[in-house]
């Protein structure tokens, strides 16, 4: 697999505006909910900022003047504000959760749907882990940012503004002392926050390595046992977890120093307020309730300031996720239908089947040259071949010779670099991919079944198939006995990826799935190379029945299975070096002859 280099996250972080404008197409439909969320958050922070004024009034009026006059109304008003704020907090939290889940859903739907439209070359160049992280992790972090992080930024910002405004109104002198220390606190917290972000990023990288090693240790356990490398795997894993521990301890040490520093700064501000406020109170220039208000603000002010800095740092970091997800959504497929084709035939999600013509099965390569999108050398050059409907084409060659290239072009998984592939006399690009794929049955060397029942898996070949049609397809490939031996028949669970079945059983079911679709073109990609001899004979017998009347392309590893093919294409080094029937190729005594006789000798040697 060719995997392209991942983008440099450090460069991405330098882009302006945190990349937020890129999200607008996915969040604008929720702008009303977001506005409500922001307004409610601002209202809640305003109430928080004014709470100490209740304490001020109580201290100055009821305690300072030693009277209980109006205490009932005061308590009622205080409780009313508490209930009102509780209601606001409920609806704002609910709005946050709703926006987060809605944005997550839309982004994941968009990403997964777009992935379905991309060609094989994208998956050749990007690892499964990278793609999975874009669809799940990045979307989750983005959804969290436009909801909870945005809410935290609004609440903290509104609270700081409200507190500063109240302090300036109540007493400019004390407010000045607090404002004098605030810039220093902001600079110090910003420094600490940047360091913590770097530590956290390193911890995430190490955690990813640990996750990868853990996955390899489980999925590759058979290979580990065979190679006797348990001690090495254990040693490597312990080294990674030790690195994680050391880095996490350094991060915890730095965070503890950060917290203690912020606490100390809060104590300094509080001491300054007490010192200057105490002097004003002793001189009769300030009441004790006012001093209490400033003390509350001095204790609580640095926390929302820290929250603002943390949120801005998180938004800066989330830009990486936005960039990567946007890059995925903007990825253009190497194989795409033209607007004219989509207009007539529809796309893969909205097909216009009423305009689909019947596919008969004539295939022609017309001066086709091809190289992979990430390759430099041509795999095919000026290749011509006519395959009349019903023809059985076999493709042979050693492993890695490029046998799959031809069928990938027939199936339009890739487009020719030059030339044309004609289906029923028309360029394949003149009709939709879905039209072509709906008429092709493809059986892979490594069969894949989806989680679910046997019935569910076979219906991927024909969604509206009846049980009678399913059983008939199973009988054609002699797989009905496999299903009959299962506890629940067609309702039997096959497990994740078909894990509850043997390789031969999975291959039989995948072959039945292809037969159920009744394709006009059948592709068998070394479909019998990874199964036992008995199952191979069963499938080979089924192949002989199924390919009759259909155009078929058979990539063969065992040459004895394709001696009756109408035409055999011999591939070597990515080039078609010979073609003809089995008899014609054997008479030439060329490369095909060498391959065939070598396999025949190996077979005889194995039987002795």
Secondary structure, 3 states (H helix, E strand, C coil): CCCCCCCCHHHHCCCHHHHHHHHHHHHHHHHHHHHHHHHHHHHHHHHHHHHHHHHHHHHHHHHCCCCCCCHHHHHHHHHHHHHHHHHHHHHHHHHHHHHHHHHHHHHHHHHHHHHHHCCHHHHHHCCHHHHHHHHHHHHHHHHHHHHHHHHHHHHHHHHHHHHHHHHHHHCHHHHHHHHHHHHHHHHHHHHHHHHHHHHHHHHHHHHHHHHHHHHHHHHCHHHHHHHCCHHHHHHHHHHHHHHHHHHHHHHHHHHHHHHHHHHHHHHHHHHHHHHHHHHHHHCCCCCHHHHHHHHHHHHHHHHHHHHHHHHHHHHHHHHHHHHHHHHHHHCCCCCCCCHHHHHHHECCCCECHHHCCCCCCCEEEEEEEECCCCCCCCCEEEEEEEECCCCEEEEECCCCCCCHHHHHHHCCCCCCCEEEEEECCEEHHHCCHHHHHCCEEEECCCCCCCCCEHHHHHCCCCCCCCHHHHHHHHHHCCCHHHHHCCCCHHHCECCHHHCCCCHHHHHHHHHHHHHHCCCCEEEEECCCCCCCHHHHHHHHHHHHHHCCCCEEEEEECCHHHHCCCCEEEEEECCEEEEEECHHHHHHHCCHHHHHHHHHHHHHHHHHC
